[in-house]
Amino acid sequence: MSEMHGTRTLSTSLGHRITVFSNDFIGKKIARVGLYEKESLEYLNALLSRMDAPVVLDIGANIGNHALAFATQAMSRRSGSRSVSATELSRNLALIA
């Protein structure tokens, strides 16, 4: 884990590195259990694994938690966010591009 300007970089339970805000609920949840909405993402990834060449759109991607999780199964991912954390989203998505 590294920290810079109120953020920290963590490893998710799926092996991705993600930069989160240190005092944010989502970031704290990822630090604690490895993913935000972990059970839902595990279920959705199981469904995606049954599909040929799945495509996922993550609208309102925030820091990219869901986009990174879907990267394990989806053949194509598109994500976007208009939040103040768009810089963090870009940094996180660059790791899987």
Secondary structure, 3 states (H helix, E strand, C coil): CEEECCEEEEECCCCCEEEEECCCHHHHHHHHHCCCCHHHHHHHHHHHHCCCCCEEEEECCCCCHHHHHHCCCCCEEEEECCCCCHHHHHHHHHCCC
